[in-house]
Amino acid sequence: MKVRRYPPAAGDLPSPVLTIGNFDGVHLGHQRILQAVVERARALDGTSIVMTFEPHPARVLAPERAPARLTTEEQKQALLQAAGVDVVLVVNFTPEFSQLSPRQFVEEMIHRCLGARVVCIGANFRFGHGQAGDARFLAGLGGEFGFEVQIVEPVVVGAEVCSSSLVRSRLREGNVRAAAALLGRPFVLTGKLHAGEGRGRQLGFPTMNFFPEQECLPAHGVYVTETQVGGESCPSVTNVGVRPTFDGGSLVVESHLLVELLPKPKGVEPRLEVRFLERLREERKFPSLRALQSQIAQDVERARQFFASKATSGRPLAKEGPAA
């Protein structure tokens, strides 16, 4: 997959089949649209293209209301590549760009610059200044400018339409299982390992601490997780929070591994990837370190039972694929 800045070189993208959006999280709804784009491009011997925007439009137009991102840019690109996309076309979103009317956007970017043959969009797609354009308006312009518009039906999980905002809502509730059902894979946090204060080791449960690169985090609490470090994936228990028993402080994400890692070469700064599988409990303040130690032991035992049940049933612990 290639990542290009807009505008592309003339003739660089033959027979473009295009979709447009931010694709934060690349959830099941996004995946259905991407599948449609890739399939149509292959049928036409063309180029499957995702047009996306940097920075996120809300950060330019209403930064106080900009959503917390579910994925880093690196994660998003890895997920788009895994979906089979040929090109990610990144548009620099500016206040001036936001003034393009729906018709100007289509005429200048979709028709004149790209010469798109097909545009695949979700039913709730909006575009142009003030989001005045919708799927029906785009289809009308497609007839005028000579491209087909394919409207992809939303994915419904349970009784709710899959969306990035719904994933964020489930994570804020700590319902990582529901978030995974919307994403089609466990939610993942990534970051560089850093030295902690050694409190976990003092309690008999050493942890690996990191500052997450993602903006959207699960609710404070304790979770059953899989932690990948140095290419090795380990069952783990992860705390997200401020450690109120120690009088709180800055946000910490810390994982206790349920198996022992092999020694790693010195001088290599490891990165962690933590996949969230199940919530065990909320974070709370304990009356003593002994009480906290007892609770952590219970958390670890429950996590071991979780992994044992998955191994007994023959079910995989987590869907493999790019971190997201």
C-alpha positions in Angstrom: 0.0 0.0 0.0 1.2 3.5 -0.9 0.5 6.7 1.2 0.3 9.8 -1.0 -0.4 13.4 -0.3 -3.1 15.2 -2.3 -3.0 16.0 -5.1 -1.5 12.9 -6.7 0.6 13.0 -9.9 -1.3 13.0 -13.1 -2.1 9.5 -14.3 -0.6 8.0 -11.1 -3.9 6.3 -10.0 -5.5 4.4 -12.9 -9.2 3.7 -12.8 -9.7 5.0 -9.3 -12.3 3.4 -7.0 -12.6 5.8 -4.1 -14.0 6.0 -0.6 -13.7 9.1 1.6 -13.6 9.5 5.4 -11.5 9.6 8.6 -11.8 5.8 9.3 -10.8 6.2 12.9 -10.7 2.7 14.5 -11.4 1.0 11.1 -14.4 -0.8 12.7 -16.7 -3.3 11.0 -18.7 -0.6 9.3 -15.5 0.8 7.8 -14.4 -2.7 6.9 -17.6 -3.3 4.9 -17.0 -0.1 2.8 -13.3 -1.0 2.3 -14.3 -4.4 1.1 -16.6 -2.9 -1.5 -13.9 -0.5 -2.7 -11.3 -3.3 -3.0 -13.7 -5.6 -4.8 -14.8 -3.0 -7.3 -11.2 -1.9 -8.0 -10.2 -5.5 -8.7 -13.2 -6.1 -11.0 -12.2 -2.9 -12.9 -8.5 -3.6 -12.8 -8.3 -0.3 -11.1 -6.9 1.4 -8.0 -8.6 1.2 -4.6 -8.2 4.5 -2.8 -9.0 5.8 0.6 -9.1 9.6 0.8 -8.6 10.7 4.4 -7.9 14.0 6.1 -5.1 15.3 8.4 -5.6 16.8 10.8 -9.0 15.5 11.7 -11.6 18.1 10.5 -13.0 18.6 14.0 -9.5 19.6 15.2 -9.5 22.5 12.8 -13.2 23.6 12.9 -14.1 22.8 16.6 -11.1 21.6 18.5 -12.9 21.6 21.8 -15.3 19.0 20.4 -12.7 16.9 18.5 -13.1 13.2 19.3 -10.4 11.2 21.0 -8.7 9.1 18.4 -9.1 5.3 18.7 -6.0 4.6 16.6 -2.7 6.2 15.8 -2.0 7.1 12.2 0.4 4.2 12.0 -2.3 1.8 13.3 -4.8 3.1 10.9 -2.6 2.7 7.9 -1.7 -0.9 8.9 -5.4 -1.7 9.1 -6.2 -0.1 5.8 -3.3 -2.1 4.2 -4.6 -5.3 5.8 -8.0 -4.6 4.1 -6.3 -4.6 0.7 -6.3 -0.9 0.0 -3.9 0.2 -2.7 -3.5 3.9 -1.9 -4.2 6.1 1.1 -4.5 9.7 -0.2 -4.0 12.2 2.6 -5.6 15.6 2.2 -4.3 18.5 4.3 -7.5 19.8 6.0 -7.3 23.6 6.5 -9.9 26.3 7.2 -9.7 27.2 3.5 -10.4 23.7 2.4 -13.4 23.5 4.7 -15.0 26.3 2.7 -15.4 24.1 -0.5 -19.1 23.6 -1.3 -20.2 20.0 -1.9 -20.2 20.7 -5.6 -16.7 22.2 -5.6 -15.4 19.3 -3.6 -16.8 16.8 -6.1 -15.8 18.7 -9.2 -12.3 19.6 -8.1 -11.2 16.6 -6.1 -13.2 13.6 -7.2 -13.7 14.4 -10.9 -11.0 16.8 -12.1 -8.1 15.6 -10.0 -8.8 11.9 -9.6 -11.2 11.1 -12.4 -12.9 8.5 -10.2 -14.9 5.7 -11.8 -16.7 4.6 -8.6 -17.2 6.2 -5.2 -18.2 3.9 -2.4 -19.7 5.6 0.7 -21.8 4.8 3.8 -25.4 5.8 3.8 -24.8 8.6 6.4 -21.9 10.1 4.4 -21.7 14.0 4.6 -19.3 16.3 2.8 -18.6 19.9 1.8 -18.9 23.1 3.7 -21.2 22.7 6.7 -21.6 19.0 5.7 -24.3 20.2 3.3 -23.7 17.3 0.9 -25.1 13.8 1.4 -25.2 10.5 -0.3 -28.1 11.4 -2.5 -26.5 14.7 -3.6 -23.3 12.8 -4.4 -25.2 10.3 -6.5 -26.7 13.1 -8.5 -23.3 14.7 -9.2 -21.9 11.3 -10.1 -24.5 11.1 -12.9 -23.3 14.6 -14.1 -19.6 14.0 -13.9 -19.6 10.4 -15.0 -18.8 8.3 -11.9 -20.9 5.7 -10.2 -21.8 6.0 -6.5 -22.2 2.8 -4.5 -23.9 3.3 -1.2 -22.9 0.6 1.4 -25.3 -0.3 4.0 -24.2 0.1 7.7 -23.2 -2.8 9.9 -25.5 -3.4 12.8 -24.1 -5.1 15.9 -26.8 -6.1 18.4 -29.4 -3.4 17.8 -27.0 -0.5 17.2 -25.3 0.8 14.0 -21.5 0.4 14.2 -19.7 3.7 14.4 -16.5 5.2 15.8 -18.5 7.2 18.4 -20.2 4.0 19.6 -16.8 2.3 20.0 -15.6 5.3 22.1 -18.8 5.1 24.2 -18.2 1.4 25.0 -14.6 2.1 25.9 -15.6 4.9 28.2 -18.0 2.4 29.9 -15.1 -0.1 30.2 -17.0 -2.5 28.1 -14.0 -3.7 26.1 -15.9 -6.9 24.9 -18.6 -4.8 23.3 -15.9 -2.5 21.7 -14.2 -5.6 20.3 -17.5 -6.7 18.8 -17.7 -3.4 16.9 -14.1 -3.4 15.9 -13.9 -7.0 14.8 -10.9 -7.4 17.1 -9.7 -6.5 20.6 -9.1 -2.8 21.3 -5.3 -2.2 21.5 -3.1 0.3 23.3 0.5 0.7 22.3 3.5 2.6 23.7 7.1 2.6 24.8 8.0 0.7 28.0 9.2 3.0 30.9 10.4 2.4 34.4 7.7 2.6 37.1 8.1 3.2 40.8 8.4 -0.5 41.6 5.2 -0.6 43.7 3.9 -3.7 41.8 7.1 -5.6 42.5 6.9 -4.6 46.2 3.4 -6.2 46.3 4.6 -9.3 44.6 3.1 -8.5 41.2 5.7 -6.7 39.0 4.3 -4.7 36.1 5.4 -3.3 32.8 4.4 0.4 32.5 3.9 2.5 29.4 2.3 5.8 28.3 -0.3 4.9 25.6 -0.1 6.6 22.2 -3.8 6.4 21.7 -6.1 9.2 22.8 -9.1 7.1 23.6 -8.6 4.8 26.6 -10.8 2.3 28.3 -12.5 3.4 31.6 -10.3 3.2 34.7 -10.2 -0.3 35.9 -8.6 -3.7 35.8 -8.7 -5.8 32.6 -7.8 -9.3 31.3 -5.4 -8.6 28.5 -2.7 -9.9 26.1 0.5 -8.0 26.2 2.9 -8.2 23.4 6.5 -7.2 24.0 9.5 -7.9 21.8 7.4 -10.0 19.5 6.3 -12.3 22.3 2.6 -12.4 23.3 1.7 -13.1 26.9 -1.5 -13.4 29.0 -1.7 -10.5 31.4 -3.7 -8.4 33.8 -3.7 -4.6 33.0 -4.6 -1.7 35.2 -5.7 1.6 33.6 -6.0 4.4 36.1 -4.3 6.6 38.7 -3.7 4.1 41.6 -5.9 5.8 44.2 -4.5 3.5 47.0 -1.3 5.4 46.6 -3.1 8.8 46.7 -3.6 9.0 42.9 -1.6 11.0 40.4 -1.0 10.9 36.7 -2.6 8.3 34.5 -0.8 5.0 34.4 -1.3 1.9 32.2 0.5 -1.1 33.8 0.5 -4.8 32.8 1.3 -7.8 35.0 2.4 -10.7 32.9 1.1 -14.2 33.8 4.2 -15.8 32.3 7.8 -15.1 32.5 9.5 -13.4 29.5 12.8 -14.5 28.1 15.6 -11.9 28.7 15.8 -9.3 25.9 19.0 -7.8 24.4 20.2 -4.8 26.2 20.0 -1.4 24.5 16.7 -2.2 22.8 13.9 0.0 23.9 10.9 -2.3 23.9 7.4 -1.3 22.9 4.2 -2.8 24.4 1.0 -3.7 22.6 -1.9 -4.5 25.0 -5.1 -6.1 23.7 -8.1 -5.7 26.0 -10.2 -8.8 26.3 -12.4 -8.5 29.4 -13.0 -6.1 32.3 -12.5 -7.5 35.8 -13.5 -4.5 38.0 -13.4 -0.8 38.4 -10.4 0.9 40.0 -10.9 1.8 43.6 -9.0 2.8 46.7 -8.2 0.1 49.2 -7.8 0.7 53.0 -4.4 -1.0 53.1 -1.6 -2.4 51.0 -2.5 -5.8 52.3 -6.1 -5.4 51.0 -4.8 -4.3 47.6 -2.4 -7.2 47.5 -5.3 -9.6 48.2 -7.4 -8.1 45.5 -4.6 -8.2 42.9 -4.2 -11.9 43.7 -7.9 -12.4 43.0 -7.6 -10.5 39.8 -4.7 -12.6 38.6 -6.6 -15.8 39.5 -9.7 -14.7 37.6 -7.5 -13.8 34.6 -5.9 -17.3 34.7 -9.4 -18.8 34.7 -10.3 -16.7 31.7 -7.4 -17.9 29.7 -7.8 -21.5 30.8 -11.4 -21.5 29.7 -10.4 -20.2 26.2 -7.7 -22.9 25.9 -10.1 -25.6 27.0 -12.7 -24.5 24.4 -10.1 -24.3 21.7 -11.0 -20.7 20.9 -8.3 -18.3 20.0 -7.4 -15.7 22.7 -7.5 -12.8 20.3 -7.9 -12.2 16.6 -4.5 -11.7 15.0 -3.9 -8.7 12.9 -2.5 -5.2 13.0 -2.7 -3.3 16.3 -5.7 -1.1 16.5 
